[in-house]
Amino acid sequence: MDRAPAAFDETLALSAGDVRIEGRLALLIVGGRDEPVIELNRQALGRLQCEKRLAIVPGATHLFEEAGTLQQAAALAADWFATHFHPEEDPR
C-alpha cells in the first residue's frame, strides 16, 4: 500500500474531522487502490454542503502513477469543469 506524506495525511484528517465544509462545487478524485484516502474522501464528501462528486479511478494508487490513470483523473476534472464552469457572456 502506498503511503502519503505526513502533511497530506494531516490535511485529510482535518477535512474528515468535526467540521462542515462549505462551498459551491467539489470534485474529489482518488485512486481506487488508495483505500485509506477513499475512506477519508467519503467522510469529507458527507460534510460538504454543496454539489459534489467523489470520482474513483480504478487501479490507481495515491499518485496516479499507473499507466493511463493520471489521464483518467485529468479527463474527470476536464468533464467536471466543462459541465460546471461557463465563461461569462460578453454583455456588449
QUITA-V303234 format. One record per residue. N is the residue number from 1. RES is the residue in one small letter. SS is DSSP state (helix for helix, strand for strand, loop for the rest). PSI is psi in whole degrees, -180 to 180 (NA if undefined). OMEGA is omega as a letter, one per 20 degrees, with the letter a starting at -180 (none if undefined). Layout:
n:res:ss:psi:omega
N:RES:SS:PSI:OMEGA
N:RES:SS:PSI:OMEGA
This chain:
n:res:ss:psi:omega
1:m:loop:132:r
2:d:loop:148:a
3:r:loop:133:r
4:a:loop:154:r
5:p:loop:152:a
6:a:helix:-42:a
7:a:helix:-38:r
8:f:helix:-43:r
9:d:helix:-42:a
10:e:helix:-38:r
11:t:helix:-45:r
12:l:helix:-37:r
13:a:helix:-39:r
14:l:helix:-42:a
15:s:helix:-24:a
16:a:loop:3:a
17:g:loop:-161:a
18:d:loop:57:r
19:v:loop:154:r
20:r:loop:129:a
21:i:strand:124:a
22:e:strand:150:r
23:g:strand:-174:r
24:r:strand:-39:a
25:l:strand:148:r
26:a:strand:128:r
27:l:strand:120:r
28:l:strand:123:a
29:i:strand:128:a
30:v:strand:151:r
31:g:strand:141:a
32:g:loop:-19:r
33:r:loop:14:a
34:d:loop:65:a
35:e:helix:-47:a
36:p:helix:-38:a
37:v:helix:-33:r
38:i:helix:-48:a
39:e:helix:-43:r
40:l:helix:-39:r
41:n:helix:-36:r
42:r:helix:-40:r
43:q:helix:-45:r
44:a:helix:-40:r
45:l:helix:-39:r
46:g:helix:-21:a
47:r:helix:-11:r
48:l:strand:132:a
49:q:strand:59:a
50:c:strand:179:r
51:e:strand:132:a
52:k:strand:161:r
53:r:strand:138:r
54:l:strand:117:r
55:a:strand:127:a
56:i:strand:124:r
57:v:strand:111:a
58:p:loop:137:r
59:g:loop:-5:a
60:a:loop:143:r
61:t:loop:-166:a
62:h:loop:-41:a
63:l:loop:9:r
64:f:loop:44:a
65:e:loop:-13:a
66:e:loop:149:a
67:a:loop:124:r
68:g:loop:-11:a
69:t:helix:-35:r
70:l:helix:-38:r
71:q:helix:-38:r
72:q:helix:-43:r
73:a:helix:-42:r
74:a:helix:-40:r
75:a:helix:-39:r
76:l:helix:-44:r
77:a:helix:-43:a
78:a:helix:-43:r
79:d:helix:-42:r
80:w:helix:-48:r
81:f:helix:-42:r
82:a:helix:-34:a
83:t:helix:-37:a
84:h:helix:-18:a
85:f:loop:123:a
86:h:loop:136:r
87:p:loop:143:r
88:e:loop:139:r
89:e:loop:142:r
90:d:loop:119:a
91:p:loop:-2:a
92:r:loop:NA:none
